[in-house]
Amino acid sequence: MTTLSTLLKNKLEQCLCPPGNGVFTVNTAKERKEQLHQVLFGQATNIDNLWKDTLNKLPESANAIILGIASDCGGGILRGANWGPLFLRSTLLENYAHLNAFDLGDIRVIPHLLSDKYLNNATLANCRKALYQNDKSEYCVSPLSITEDVLHDFYAEFPNKGVFGLGGDHSVSYPLTKAYLQAKKKQGKRTGIIHFDAHTDLLIERLGIDLCFGSWCTHILEDLPAPEHLIQIGIRSSGKPKSHWENTFGVKQHWASEVKELGVEKVIENILSQLAQQNIDELYVSFDIDAIDDSYASATGTPEPDGLMPAQAIQILQAIAAKYPITGGDMMEIAPFTDSSGQGKISRDNTLKVAGEISAFLIGEISK
């Protein structure tokens, strides 16, 4: 029987926390956390110890691993995506209980922090004391840094397992994809990133910050076999034309308008042709919920009209998955308490319904 290494187990116990606990709360959604724990653990007390016990089952677990990163510090329009993991987990458990996946828990999040590289030594020491009761600990303290550090060790020990990240603003995809791409490169795999989004996320920086929801894609290009291995789908909110992004960064894009004008079947044909030319072995799918038209997904920080229909997104994913293994993925930018539509709970429930269907499909593919 395979056992979890002491080094990784200690890191998981220190840097992660039980599912749902990654978002800091006083009273808001406290009952929802307790409901989640009741479903996952059969009770709402002594959760830390119960969760730590489940980590011992990781070596023999399913290939699909769920990891929550309840951080919206890298966002910049409307906040609230830190609640995404808690609400999306509940949706998955309620509607897709059959999923064959292991819930690793949540990254521990200090809500004010983004990446350790932005912190001075005094702040690092203070935060290590707060998180680990040891100001000289070597563990990271910011959500992006913790995620990348944990996943480097995770993939080293479990190269055949795949992580599905629950976000969080889209900056969270930076460490998720960074660790994935570097691990696959060590395995000799040629990888690609399929990125669904209304926005390109290809800024160099935003207001002086280079790792954020609008720039994370730019900073993973160096880890891809080639820039064109980043394929973006659903783009429609951009201050520059498609030619600018493709010529400047070498990426491949399929704008939402093309799906409408050419038809989804032709766009699928074009995507599969590109993947064939790139000789892809495995794929990671990063999905920003605002890729979906705002009539279906408005509980997000930057909802956009004229987007993909949910059925179109699923059709594209099914066609890709029929040809290529999807071995990693994420769902980002669900902000359940954000209501830009004026429909309140209806907006939240509709967004979670779409996100749940897409997430369940991706988790199912990763588990194969």
Residue pairs with C-beta under 8 A, 6 or more apart in sequence:
1 59
1 60
2 59
2 60
3 56
3 59
4 55
4 56
4 58
4 59
4 157
5 157
7 153
8 153
8 154
8 157
9 55
9 56
11 139
11 149
11 150
11 153
12 55
12 104
12 105
12 150
13 52
13 55
14 131
14 132
14 137
14 139
15 107
15 108
15 139
15 140
15 146
15 149
15 150
16 67
16 104
16 105
16 106
16 107
16 108
16 150
17 48
17 51
17 105
17 106
17 107
17 108
18 37
18 47
18 48
18 50
18 51
18 105
18 106
19 36
19 37
19 40
19 51
19 66
19 68
19 85
19 89
19 103
19 105
19 106
20 32
20 33
20 36
20 37
20 68
20 85
20 86
20 89
20 106
21 33
21 47
21 105
21 106
22 68
22 69
22 70
22 85
22 105
22 106
22 107
22 108
22 109
23 29
23 70
23 82
23 83
23 85
23 86
23 106
23 109
24 109
24 111
25 33
29 83
29 86
32 86
32 87
32 90
33 86
34 44
35 90
36 86
36 89
36 90
36 93
37 43
37 44
37 47
38 44
39 90
39 93
40 93
40 103
41 47
41 50
41 51
43 50
51 105
54 103
55 104
57 102
58 65
58 102
58 104
58 158
59 158
61 102
61 161
62 100
62 101
62 102
62 367
63 160
63 161
63 162
63 366
63 367
63 368
64 99
64 100
64 101
64 102
64 161
64 162
64 164
64 363
64 364
64 366
64 367
65 101
65 102
65 103
65 104
65 154
65 158
65 161
65 162
65 163
65 164
66 89
66 101
66 102
66 103
66 104
66 163
66 164
66 166
66 363
67 104
67 105
67 106
67 107
67 147
67 151
67 163
67 164
67 165
67 166
68 85
68 86
68 89
68 105
68 106
68 107
68 165
68 166
68 168
69 85
69 106
69 107
69 109
69 143
69 147
69 165
69 166
69 167
69 168
69 172
69 176
70 82
70 83
70 84
70 85
70 86
70 106
70 107
70 109
70 168
71 82
71 107
71 109
71 111
71 114
71 143
71 144
71 167
71 168
71 169
71 171
71 172
72 79
72 80
72 81
72 82
72 168
72 169
72 301
72 335
73 111
73 112
73 113
73 114
73 143
73 169
73 171
74 114
74 144
74 169
74 170
74 171
74 172
74 209
74 211
74 212
74 213
74 216
75 81
75 169
75 170
75 171
75 212
75 213
75 301
75 333
76 206
76 207
76 212
76 213
76 214
77 301
77 302
78 301
78 302
78 335
78 338
78 340
79 301
79 335
79 338
80 301
80 335
80 336
80 337
80 338
81 167
81 168
81 169
81 300
81 301
81 332
81 333
81 334
81 335
82 109
82 111
82 168
82 169
83 334
83 335
83 336
83 337
84 166
84 167
84 168
84 331
84 332
84 333
84 334
84 335
84 336
85 106
85 166
85 167
85 168
87 334
87 336
87 348
87 352
88 166
88 331
88 334
88 352
88 355
88 356
88 359
89 103
89 166
91 352
91 353
91 355
91 356
92 99
92 356
92 359
92 360
92 363
95 356
95 360
96 356
96 360
96 363
99 360
99 363
99 364
99 367
100 364
100 367
101 164
101 363
101 366
101 367
104 163
107 143
107 146
107 147
107 150
108 131
108 146
109 143
110 127
110 130
110 131
110 141
110 142
110 143
113 119
113 127
113 141
113 142
113 143
114 142
114 143
114 144
114 171
114 209
114 211
114 212
115 142
115 144
115 145
115 211
116 124
116 140
116 141
116 142
116 145
117 145
118 142
118 209
119 127
119 141
119 142
124 141
125 135
125 136
126 135
127 141
127 142
128 134
128 135
128 136
128 137
128 139
128 141
129 135
131 137
131 139
131 141
132 139
139 146
139 149
140 146
140 148
140 149
143 168
143 172
144 171
144 172
144 174
144 175
144 211
145 175
147 165
147 172
147 175
147 176
147 179
148 174
148 175
148 178
148 179
151 163
151 175
151 176
151 179
151 180
151 183
152 179
152 182
152 183
154 161
154 163
154 179
155 161
155 179
155 180
155 183
156 183
159 183
159 187
162 326
162 327
162 328
162 329
162 366
162 367
163 176
163 180
163 328
163 366
164 328
164 329
164 330
164 331
164 359
164 362
164 363
164 366
165 172
165 173
165 176
165 329
165 330
165 331
165 332
166 330
166 331
166 359
167 173
167 330
167 331
167 332
167 333
167 334
168 332
168 333
169 212
169 213
169 301
169 332
169 333
170 197
170 201
170 213
170 214
170 216
170 286
170 288
170 332
170 333
171 211
171 212
171 213
171 216
172 330
172 332
173 216
173 286
173 330
173 332
174 211
174 216
174 219
174 220
176 286
176 328
176 330
177 193
177 216
177 220
177 223
177 284
177 286
177 328
178 220
178 223
180 191
180 284
180 327
180 328
181 191
181 193
181 220
181 223
181 224
181 284
182 223
184 191
184 281
184 282
184 327
185 191
185 223
189 281
189 282
190 225
190 229
190 278
190 279
190 280
190 281
190 282
191 224
191 225
191 229
191 280
191 281
191 282
191 283
191 284
192 224
192 229
192 230
192 231
192 275
192 278
192 280
192 282
192 283
192 284
192 324
193 220
193 224
193 229
193 230
193 231
193 283
193 284
193 285
193 286
194 231
194 233
194 271
194 283
194 284
194 285
194 286
194 320
195 201
195 217
195 230
195 231
195 232
195 233
195 285
195 286
195 288
196 232
196 233
196 234
196 285
196 286
196 287
196 288
196 291
196 308
196 313
197 232
197 233
197 234
197 235
197 286
197 287
197 288
197 290
197 291
198 234
198 235
198 236
198 237
198 256
198 288
198 290
198 291
198 302
198 304
198 307
199 214
199 235
199 237
199 238
199 288
199 290
199 302
199 304
200 217
200 232
200 235
200 238
200 245
200 253
201 213
201 214
201 215
201 216
201 217
201 218
201 288
202 215
202 217
202 218
202 245
202 248
202 249
202 251
203 212
203 214
203 215
203 218
204 210
204 215
204 218
205 212
205 215
206 212
206 213
206 214
206 215
209 215
210 219
211 219
213 301
213 333
217 230
217 232
217 251
218 249
220 230
221 227
221 230
221 249
221 250
221 251
224 230
225 278
226 250
226 278
227 249
227 250
227 251
228 250
228 251
228 252
228 274
228 278
229 278
229 280
230 249
230 251
230 252
231 251
231 252
231 253
231 254
231 271
231 274
231 275
232 245
232 251
232 252
232 253
232 254
233 253
233 254
233 267
233 271
233 291
233 308
233 316
234 254
234 255
234 256
234 259
234 291
234 292
234 307
234 308
234 313
235 242
235 245
235 253
235 254
235 255
235 256
236 255
236 256
236 257
236 304
236 306
236 307
237 302
237 304
238 245
242 253
242 255
245 251
245 253
246 252
246 253
252 274
254 267
254 270
254 271
256 291
256 306
256 307
256 308
257 306
258 267
259 267
259 308
259 312
260 306
264 312
264 315
264 316
267 316
268 315
268 316
268 319
268 320
271 316
271 319
271 320
272 319
272 320
272 323
275 283
275 320
275 323
275 324
280 324
281 324
281 325
282 324
282 325
282 326
282 327
282 328
283 320
283 324
283 325
283 326
283 327
283 328
284 326
284 327
284 328
284 329
285 317
285 320
285 326
285 328
285 329
285 330
285 362
286 329
286 330
286 332
287 313
287 329
287 330
287 331
287 332
287 358
287 359
287 362
288 300
288 332
288 333
289 297
289 300
289 331
289 332
289 333
289 334
289 351
289 354
289 355
290 297
290 300
290 301
290 302
290 303
290 304
290 307
290 333
291 307
291 308
291 313
292 307
292 308
292 309
292 310
292 313
292 354
293 304
293 305
293 306
293 307
293 308
293 309
294 303
294 304
294 305
294 307
294 340
294 341
295 305
296 309
296 310
296 350
296 351
296 354
297 303
297 307
297 350
297 351
297 354
297 355
298 339
298 340
298 341
298 343
298 347
298 350
298 351
299 334
299 335
299 336
299 337
299 338
299 339
299 340
299 347
299 348
299 350
299 351
299 352
300 333
300 334
300 335
300 338
300 351
301 333
301 335
301 338
302 333
303 340
303 341
310 354
310 357
310 358
313 358
314 357
314 358
314 361
317 326
317 358
317 361
317 362
318 361
320 326
321 361
321 365
325 365
325 368
326 362
326 365
326 366
327 366
328 366
329 362
329 363
329 365
329 366
331 355
331 358
331 359
331 362
334 351
334 352
334 355
336 348
336 351
336 352
337 348
339 347
339 348
340 347
341 347
343 350
